[in-house]
Amino acid sequence: MQLRKLERQPHTFGQAGKLTPSEIHTIDAIGCDGAILMSELAARLGVTKGAITQLVDRLESKSLVLRSPHPTDSRSSLLSLTDMGKEAYLAHESVHISFYDQLRSQLTEQEIEVFEKSINILNRMLDK
């Protein structure tokens, strides 16, 4: 129950403000490096194209994602992060770095490996 509650809680990511876990994970999957196809993003996140469309609509309304036409395929859209979206991406990355710094200060490398393995197993179980 605590995990489900945590997964629904919005968190603040810089000037982007409060974002749900699904929103920040979508931003993370788009990344700062360039543009990605909507269909590729859906595959990367393991969700339907309809779900991605809804998420992108929300992120676009928050000025975090820019949707642009594909240069050679008129049926496709490319997604990229706006400057504020990149700020949210970097803020999210900072949270991960801080989390692992805290782990390293309290756990041995072997304990961290066991922790990561346990999290991966839990994620696979929750995805079923």
CYANA upper distance limits for C-alpha pairs under 8 A (distance plus 0.5 A):
  1 MET  CA      5 LYS  CA      6.65
  2 GLN  CA      6 LEU  CA      6.55
  3 LEU  CA      7 GLU  CA      6.58
  4 ARG  CA      8 ARG  CA      7.02
  5 LYS  CA      9 GLN  CA      6.95
  7 GLU  CA     20 THR  CA      8.45
  7 GLU  CA     21 PRO  CA      6.60
  8 ARG  CA     20 THR  CA      6.96
  8 ARG  CA     21 PRO  CA      7.12
  9 GLN  CA     20 THR  CA      6.70
  9 GLN  CA     21 PRO  CA      7.66
 10 PRO  CA     18 LYS  CA      6.00
 10 PRO  CA     19 LEU  CA      5.46
 10 PRO  CA     20 THR  CA      4.64
 10 PRO  CA     21 PRO  CA      6.95
 11 HIS  CA     17 GLY  CA      8.18
 11 HIS  CA     18 LYS  CA      5.45
 11 HIS  CA     19 LEU  CA      6.00
 11 HIS  CA     20 THR  CA      6.99
 11 HIS  CA     21 PRO  CA      8.20
 12 THR  CA     16 ALA  CA      7.78
 12 THR  CA     17 GLY  CA      5.30
 12 THR  CA     18 LYS  CA      4.62
 12 THR  CA     19 LEU  CA      6.71
 13 PHE  CA     17 GLY  CA      5.97
 13 PHE  CA     18 LYS  CA      6.87
 13 PHE  CA     19 LEU  CA      7.54
 13 PHE  CA     87 GLU  CA      8.21
 13 PHE  CA     88 ALA  CA      5.52
 13 PHE  CA     89 TYR  CA      8.47
 13 PHE  CA     91 ALA  CA      5.99
 13 PHE  CA     92 HIS  CA      7.03
 14 GLY  CA     87 GLU  CA      7.01
 14 GLY  CA     88 ALA  CA      6.33
 14 GLY  CA     91 ALA  CA      6.71
 15 GLN  CA     84 MET  CA      7.18
 15 GLN  CA     87 GLU  CA      7.82
 15 GLN  CA     88 ALA  CA      7.84
 16 ALA  CA     62 LYS  CA      8.13
 16 ALA  CA     64 LEU  CA      7.77
 16 ALA  CA     84 MET  CA      6.55
 16 ALA  CA     85 GLY  CA      7.43
 16 ALA  CA     87 GLU  CA      7.94
 16 ALA  CA     88 ALA  CA      6.39
 19 LEU  CA     23 GLU  CA      6.32
 19 LEU  CA     24 ILE  CA      6.62
 20 THR  CA     24 ILE  CA      6.86
 21 PRO  CA     25 HIS  CA      6.45
 22 SER  CA     26 THR  CA      6.59
 22 SER  CA     55 LEU  CA      8.39
 23 GLU  CA     27 ILE  CA      6.83
 23 GLU  CA     55 LEU  CA      7.13
 23 GLU  CA     59 LEU  CA      7.59
 24 ILE  CA     28 ASP  CA      6.55
 24 ILE  CA     88 ALA  CA      8.03
 24 ILE  CA     89 TYR  CA      7.84
 24 ILE  CA     92 HIS  CA      7.87
 25 HIS  CA     29 ALA  CA      6.57
 26 THR  CA     30 ILE  CA      6.76
 26 THR  CA     41 LEU  CA      8.44
 26 THR  CA     45 LEU  CA      8.04
 26 THR  CA     55 LEU  CA      8.18
 27 ILE  CA     31 GLY  CA      6.76
 27 ILE  CA     65 VAL  CA      8.40
 27 ILE  CA     81 LEU  CA      7.85
 27 ILE  CA     85 GLY  CA      7.46
 27 ILE  CA     88 ALA  CA      8.22
 27 ILE  CA     89 TYR  CA      6.72
 28 ASP  CA     89 TYR  CA      6.32
 28 ASP  CA     92 HIS  CA      8.34
 29 ALA  CA     41 LEU  CA      7.38
 29 ALA  CA     44 ARG  CA      7.64
 29 ALA  CA     45 LEU  CA      7.78
 30 ILE  CA     34 GLY  CA      8.50
 30 ILE  CA     35 ALA  CA      7.84
 30 ILE  CA     36 ILE  CA      6.89
 30 ILE  CA     41 LEU  CA      7.38
 30 ILE  CA     79 LEU  CA      7.69
 30 ILE  CA     80 SER  CA      7.07
 30 ILE  CA     81 LEU  CA      7.69
 31 GLY  CA     80 SER  CA      8.20
 31 GLY  CA     81 LEU  CA      7.74
 31 GLY  CA     86 LYS  CA      8.23
 31 GLY  CA     89 TYR  CA      7.61
 32 CYS  CA     80 SER  CA      8.01
 32 CYS  CA     81 LEU  CA      6.99
 32 CYS  CA     86 LYS  CA      6.52
 32 CYS  CA     89 TYR  CA      7.97
 34 GLY  CA     80 SER  CA      6.53
 34 GLY  CA     81 LEU  CA      8.47
 35 ALA  CA     78 LEU  CA      6.15
 35 ALA  CA     79 LEU  CA      5.65
 35 ALA  CA     80 SER  CA      5.17
 36 ILE  CA     40 GLU  CA      7.09
 36 ILE  CA     41 LEU  CA      7.17
 36 ILE  CA     78 LEU  CA      5.81
 36 ILE  CA     79 LEU  CA      5.70
 36 ILE  CA     80 SER  CA      7.16
 37 LEU  CA     41 LEU  CA      6.74
 37 LEU  CA     76 SER  CA      7.50
 37 LEU  CA     77 SER  CA      6.44
 37 LEU  CA     78 LEU  CA      5.17
 37 LEU  CA     79 LEU  CA      6.71
 38 MET  CA     42 ALA  CA      6.76
 38 MET  CA     49 LYS  CA      7.70
 38 MET  CA     52 ILE  CA      7.64
 38 MET  CA     53 THR  CA      8.31
 38 MET  CA     76 SER  CA      7.87
 38 MET  CA     77 SER  CA      6.63
 38 MET  CA     78 LEU  CA      6.81
 38 MET  CA     79 LEU  CA      7.17
 39 SER  CA     43 ALA  CA      6.79
 39 SER  CA     49 LYS  CA      6.77
 40 GLU  CA     44 ARG  CA      6.56
 41 LEU  CA     45 LEU  CA      6.69
 41 LEU  CA     52 ILE  CA      7.98
 42 ALA  CA     46 GLY  CA      6.34
 42 ALA  CA     47 VAL  CA      5.68
 42 ALA  CA     48 THR  CA      6.32
 42 ALA  CA     49 LYS  CA      6.09
 42 ALA  CA     51 ALA  CA      8.40
 42 ALA  CA     52 ILE  CA      6.39
 43 ALA  CA     47 VAL  CA      6.96
 43 ALA  CA     48 THR  CA      8.23
 47 VAL  CA     51 ALA  CA      6.85
 47 VAL  CA     52 ILE  CA      7.54
 48 THR  CA     52 ILE  CA      6.94
 49 LYS  CA     53 THR  CA      6.61
 50 GLY  CA     54 GLN  CA      6.91
 51 ALA  CA     55 LEU  CA      6.81
 52 ILE  CA     56 VAL  CA      6.40
 53 THR  CA     57 ASP  CA      6.52
 54 GLN  CA     58 ARG  CA      6.91
 55 LEU  CA     59 LEU  CA      6.72
 56 VAL  CA     60 GLU  CA      6.28
 56 VAL  CA     65 VAL  CA      7.51
 57 ASP  CA     61 SER  CA      6.65
 58 ARG  CA     62 LYS  CA      6.91
 59 LEU  CA     63 SER  CA      6.85
 59 LEU  CA     64 LEU  CA      5.81
 59 LEU  CA     65 VAL  CA      6.11
 60 GLU  CA     64 LEU  CA      6.17
 60 GLU  CA     65 VAL  CA      5.33
 60 GLU  CA     66 LEU  CA      6.71
 60 GLU  CA     67 ARG  CA      8.05
 63 SER  CA     82 THR  CA      7.34
 63 SER  CA     84 MET  CA      7.64
 63 SER  CA     85 GLY  CA      7.88
 64 LEU  CA     81 LEU  CA      6.40
 64 LEU  CA     82 THR  CA      5.73
 64 LEU  CA     83 ASP  CA      7.92
 64 LEU  CA     84 MET  CA      6.10
 64 LEU  CA     85 GLY  CA      4.57
 64 LEU  CA     86 LYS  CA      8.26
 65 VAL  CA     79 LEU  CA      7.14
 65 VAL  CA     80 SER  CA      6.24
 65 VAL  CA     81 LEU  CA      5.04
 65 VAL  CA     82 THR  CA      5.91
 65 VAL  CA     85 GLY  CA      6.70
 66 LEU  CA     79 LEU  CA      6.19
 66 LEU  CA     80 SER  CA      5.82
 66 LEU  CA     81 LEU  CA      6.45
 66 LEU  CA     82 THR  CA      6.63
 67 ARG  CA     77 SER  CA      6.81
 67 ARG  CA     78 LEU  CA      6.21
 67 ARG  CA     79 LEU  CA      5.26
 67 ARG  CA     80 SER  CA      7.23
 68 SER  CA     77 SER  CA      6.09
 68 SER  CA     78 LEU  CA      5.71
 68 SER  CA     79 LEU  CA      6.97
 69 PRO  CA     73 ASP  CA      8.38
 69 PRO  CA     74 SER  CA      7.10
 69 PRO  CA     76 SER  CA      6.91
 69 PRO  CA     77 SER  CA      5.19
 69 PRO  CA     78 LEU  CA      6.50
 70 HIS  CA     74 SER  CA      6.60
 70 HIS  CA     75 ARG  CA      8.18
 70 HIS  CA     76 SER  CA      5.98
 70 HIS  CA     77 SER  CA      5.69
 70 HIS  CA     78 LEU  CA      6.21
 81 LEU  CA     85 GLY  CA      5.41
 81 LEU  CA     86 LYS  CA      6.24
 82 THR  CA     86 LYS  CA      6.64
 83 ASP  CA     87 GLU  CA      6.79
 84 MET  CA     88 ALA  CA      6.82
 85 GLY  CA     89 TYR  CA      6.68
 86 LYS  CA     90 LEU  CA      6.67
 87 GLU  CA     91 ALA  CA      6.60
 88 ALA  CA     92 HIS  CA      6.59
 89 TYR  CA     93 GLU  CA      6.73
 90 LEU  CA     94 SER  CA      6.63
 91 ALA  CA     95 VAL  CA      6.89
 92 HIS  CA     96 HIS  CA      7.05
 93 GLU  CA     97 ILE  CA      6.83
 94 SER  CA     98 SER  CA      6.60
 95 VAL  CA     99 PHE  CA      6.59
 96 HIS  CA    100 TYR  CA      6.77
 97 ILE  CA    101 ASP  CA      6.61
 98 SER  CA    102 GLN  CA      6.73
 99 PHE  CA    103 LEU  CA      6.80
100 TYR  CA    104 ARG  CA      6.55
101 ASP  CA    105 SER  CA      6.78
102 GLN  CA    106 GLN  CA      6.96
103 LEU  CA    107 LEU  CA      6.14
103 LEU  CA    112 ILE  CA      7.57
104 ARG  CA    108 THR  CA      7.10
104 ARG  CA    109 GLU  CA      7.71
104 ARG  CA    112 ILE  CA      8.03
107 LEU  CA    111 GLU  CA      6.23
107 LEU  CA    112 ILE  CA      6.74
108 THR  CA    112 ILE  CA      6.76
109 GLU  CA    113 GLU  CA      6.77
110 GLN  CA    114 VAL  CA      6.86
111 GLU  CA    115 PHE  CA      6.59
112 ILE  CA    116 GLU  CA      6.59
113 GLU  CA    117 LYS  CA      6.61
114 VAL  CA    118 SER  CA      6.59
115 PHE  CA    119 ILE  CA      6.73
116 GLU  CA    120 ASN  CA      6.69
117 LYS  CA    121 ILE  CA      6.75
118 SER  CA    122 LEU  CA      6.63
119 ILE  CA    123 ASN  CA      6.57
120 ASN  CA    124 ARG  CA      6.75
121 ILE  CA    125 MET  CA      6.75
122 LEU  CA    126 LEU  CA      6.66
123 ASN  CA    127 ASP  CA      6.64
124 ARG  CA    128 LYS  CA      7.21
